[in-house]
């Protein structure tokens, strides 16, 4: 499945394309990794930051593998340790006015993760809250899943792989 839409971020016009795949693209910079993380009760881990509720994840650091980035970000933001994980798709972003390090064309990888350990939560500089919600309630918290075509497509792809 592939779904595209126009969007605006920080005053810039973007084209977003959701691509359902298990293959990491080799020709574009990876600017973000995020996880749809499930606990033993099939509840989805979400985190709250200055932008509201979302999925844990973030930018890879220099020299990190995708796996290292995913594990570090989820540990830092949610005090949870990833067990198994699998790529199920990515957002390809065309951002012609972007002057930052990711450049004008980049991807945001999406993984389904099983959590191996969940530690006591401690609010940090990026994350103020952590919660576990039902799969069906997820779009009620992470509002872009219901508000955009690529968000809905991403959520539908997640439902297929679980």
DRENKE-742590 format. One record per residue (C-alpha): x, y, z; residue in one letter; residue number from 1. Coordinates in steps of 0.05 Angstrom, whole numbers. Example, Ala and Ser with C-alpha at 12.3 -4.5 7.8 and 13.67 -1.06 7.14 Angstrom:
BEGIN
@xx=246, yy=-90, zz=156, resn=A, resi=1
@xx=273, yy=-21, zz=143, resn=S, resi=2
***
This chain:
BEGIN
@xx=0, yy=0, zz=0, resn=X, resi=1
@xx=23, yy=70, zz=-16, resn=X, resi=2
@xx=-14, yy=134, zz=2, resn=X, resi=3
@xx=9, yy=206, zz=-11, resn=X, resi=4
@xx=-14, yy=274, zz=14, resn=X, resi=5
@xx=9, yy=346, zz=18, resn=X, resi=6
@xx=22, yy=374, zz=88, resn=X, resi=7
@xx=51, yy=435, zz=122, resn=X, resi=8
@xx=104, yy=431, zz=176, resn=X, resi=9
@xx=139, yy=492, zz=207, resn=X, resi=10
@xx=111, yy=534, zz=150, resn=X, resi=11
@xx=140, yy=489, zz=96, resn=X, resi=12
@xx=100, yy=451, zz=44, resn=X, resi=13
@xx=115, yy=376, zz=46, resn=X, resi=14
@xx=94, yy=314, zz=8, resn=X, resi=15
@xx=86, yy=253, zz=53, resn=X, resi=16
@xx=80, yy=183, zz=26, resn=X, resi=17
@xx=65, yy=122, zz=69, resn=X, resi=18
@xx=97, yy=60, zz=41, resn=X, resi=19
@xx=80, yy=-8, zz=70, resn=X, resi=20
@xx=142, yy=-51, zz=67, resn=X, resi=21
@xx=190, yy=-92, zz=108, resn=X, resi=22
@xx=251, yy=-66, zz=71, resn=X, resi=23
@xx=292, yy=-6, zz=94, resn=X, resi=24
@xx=302, yy=42, zz=35, resn=X, resi=25
@xx=375, yy=47, zz=15, resn=X, resi=26
@xx=373, yy=112, zz=-25, resn=X, resi=27
@xx=345, yy=161, zz=26, resn=X, resi=28
@xx=369, yy=189, zz=93, resn=X, resi=29
@xx=334, yy=160, zz=154, resn=X, resi=30
@xx=313, yy=219, zz=197, resn=X, resi=31
@xx=269, yy=182, zz=247, resn=X, resi=32
@xx=253, yy=114, zz=276, resn=X, resi=33
@xx=189, yy=102, zz=316, resn=X, resi=34
@xx=158, yy=42, zz=348, resn=X, resi=35
@xx=87, yy=16, zz=355, resn=X, resi=36
@xx=107, yy=-20, zz=420, resn=X, resi=37
@xx=63, yy=-74, zz=449, resn=X, resi=38
@xx=66, yy=-100, zz=520, resn=X, resi=39
@xx=45, yy=-171, zz=542, resn=X, resi=40
@xx=-28, yy=-150, zz=543, resn=X, resi=41
@xx=-25, yy=-123, zz=471, resn=X, resi=42
@xx=-31, yy=-51, zz=497, resn=X, resi=43
@xx=6, yy=1, zz=456, resn=X, resi=44
@xx=58, yy=45, zz=490, resn=X, resi=45
@xx=49, yy=120, zz=478, resn=X, resi=46
@xx=87, yy=179, zz=505, resn=X, resi=47
@xx=68, yy=252, zz=516, resn=X, resi=48
@xx=112, yy=310, zz=499, resn=X, resi=49
@xx=103, yy=384, zz=481, resn=X, resi=50
@xx=66, yy=363, zz=418, resn=X, resi=51
@xx=16, yy=316, zz=453, resn=X, resi=52
@xx=12, yy=241, zz=452, resn=X, resi=53
@xx=53, yy=202, zz=403, resn=X, resi=54
@xx=96, yy=141, zz=390, resn=X, resi=55
@xx=165, yy=135, zz=422, resn=X, resi=56
@xx=222, yy=147, zz=374, resn=X, resi=57
@xx=269, yy=199, zz=347, resn=X, resi=58
@xx=329, yy=215, zz=305, resn=X, resi=59
@xx=387, yy=167, zz=296, resn=X, resi=60
@xx=453, yy=192, zz=324, resn=X, resi=61
@xx=517, yy=193, zz=284, resn=X, resi=62
@xx=543, yy=122, zz=274, resn=X, resi=63
@xx=482, yy=87, zz=303, resn=X, resi=64
@xx=447, yy=30, zz=267, resn=X, resi=65
@xx=372, yy=32, zz=259, resn=X, resi=66
@xx=365, yy=-20, zz=313, resn=X, resi=67
@xx=409, yy=19, zz=362, resn=X, resi=68
@xx=369, yy=82, zz=349, resn=X, resi=69
@xx=302, yy=48, zz=360, resn=X, resi=70
@xx=324, yy=15, zz=424, resn=X, resi=71
@xx=357, yy=79, zz=452, resn=X, resi=72
@xx=299, yy=124, zz=436, resn=X, resi=73
@xx=247, yy=79, zz=467, resn=X, resi=74
@xx=289, yy=70, zz=529, resn=X, resi=75
@xx=302, yy=145, zz=535, resn=X, resi=76
@xx=231, yy=167, zz=523, resn=X, resi=77
@xx=190, yy=112, zz=555, resn=X, resi=78
@xx=236, yy=73, zz=603, resn=X, resi=79
@xx=221, yy=9, zz=564, resn=X, resi=80
@xx=266, yy=-42, zz=532, resn=X, resi=81
@xx=251, yy=-69, zz=463, resn=X, resi=82
@xx=253, yy=-144, zz=453, resn=X, resi=83
@xx=235, yy=-163, zz=382, resn=X, resi=84
@xx=218, yy=-113, zz=328, resn=X, resi=85
@xx=201, yy=-112, zz=254, resn=X, resi=86
@xx=197, yy=-57, zz=203, resn=X, resi=87
@xx=128, yy=-52, zz=171, resn=X, resi=88
@xx=134, yy=12, zz=132, resn=X, resi=89
@xx=158, yy=83, zz=128, resn=X, resi=90
@xx=138, yy=154, zz=112, resn=X, resi=91
@xx=177, yy=183, zz=54, resn=X, resi=92
@xx=182, yy=259, zz=61, resn=X, resi=93
@xx=195, yy=308, zz=5, resn=X, resi=94
@xx=212, yy=373, zz=40, resn=X, resi=95
@xx=240, yy=421, zz=-14, resn=X, resi=96
@xx=249, yy=480, zz=33, resn=X, resi=97
@xx=285, yy=441, zz=88, resn=X, resi=98
@xx=353, yy=470, zz=105, resn=X, resi=99
@xx=369, yy=423, zz=164, resn=X, resi=100
@xx=413, yy=362, zz=166, resn=X, resi=101
@xx=363, yy=312, zz=140, resn=X, resi=102
@xx=359, yy=347, zz=74, resn=X, resi=103
@xx=301, yy=352, zz=26, resn=X, resi=104
@xx=284, yy=278, zz=18, resn=X, resi=105
@xx=285, yy=231, zz=77, resn=X, resi=106
@xx=246, yy=174, zz=110, resn=X, resi=107
@xx=215, yy=161, zz=178, resn=X, resi=108
@xx=216, yy=86, zz=194, resn=X, resi=109
@xx=159, yy=52, zz=231, resn=X, resi=110
@xx=168, yy=-12, zz=270, resn=X, resi=111
@xx=124, yy=-59, zz=309, resn=X, resi=112
@xx=159, yy=-77, zz=373, resn=X, resi=113
@xx=148, yy=-126, zz=430, resn=X, resi=114
@xx=172, yy=-98, zz=496, resn=X, resi=115
@xx=219, yy=-142, zz=537, resn=X, resi=116
@xx=219, yy=-99, zz=600, resn=X, resi=117
@xx=180, yy=-40, zz=626, resn=X, resi=118
@xx=215, yy=0, zz=681, resn=X, resi=119
@xx=185, yy=51, zz=727, resn=X, resi=120
@xx=173, yy=115, zz=687, resn=X, resi=121
@xx=211, yy=178, zz=701, resn=X, resi=122
@xx=191, yy=241, zz=664, resn=X, resi=123
@xx=249, yy=269, zz=624, resn=X, resi=124
@xx=268, yy=328, zz=582, resn=X, resi=125
@xx=228, yy=301, zz=522, resn=X, resi=126
@xx=173, yy=261, zz=554, resn=X, resi=127
@xx=124, yy=283, zz=608, resn=X, resi=128
@xx=79, yy=221, zz=610, resn=X, resi=129
@xx=76, yy=148, zz=588, resn=X, resi=130
@xx=13, yy=107, zz=579, resn=X, resi=131
@xx=-10, yy=41, zz=551, resn=X, resi=132
@xx=-74, yy=42, zz=509, resn=X, resi=133
@xx=-115, yy=-8, zz=471, resn=X, resi=134
@xx=-101, yy=-17, zz=398, resn=X, resi=135
@xx=-171, yy=7, zz=382, resn=X, resi=136
@xx=-162, yy=71, zz=424, resn=X, resi=137
@xx=-94, yy=89, zz=395, resn=X, resi=138
@xx=-120, yy=139, zz=343, resn=X, resi=139
@xx=-159, yy=175, zz=398, resn=X, resi=140
@xx=-93, yy=192, zz=431, resn=X, resi=141
@xx=-45, yy=197, zz=372, resn=X, resi=142
@xx=-91, yy=243, zz=333, resn=X, resi=143
@xx=-51, yy=245, zz=267, resn=X, resi=144
@xx=-71, yy=172, zz=258, resn=X, resi=145
@xx=-143, yy=194, zz=246, resn=X, resi=146
@xx=-131, yy=264, zz=218, resn=X, resi=147
@xx=-87, yy=250, zz=158, resn=X, resi=148
@xx=-88, yy=202, zz=99, resn=X, resi=149
@xx=-18, yy=177, zz=113, resn=X, resi=150
@xx=-33, yy=171, zz=187, resn=X, resi=151
@xx=-95, yy=128, zz=173, resn=X, resi=152
@xx=-56, yy=85, zz=123, resn=X, resi=153
@xx=0, yy=75, zz=173, resn=X, resi=154
@xx=-50, yy=54, zz=227, resn=X, resi=155
@xx=-84, yy=6, zz=179, resn=X, resi=156
@xx=-17, yy=-25, zz=161, resn=X, resi=157
@xx=-2, yy=-33, zz=235, resn=X, resi=158
@xx=-69, yy=-69, zz=244, resn=X, resi=159
@xx=-51, yy=-117, zz=188, resn=X, resi=160
@xx=16, yy=-138, zz=218, resn=X, resi=161
@xx=-6, yy=-150, zz=289, resn=X, resi=162
***
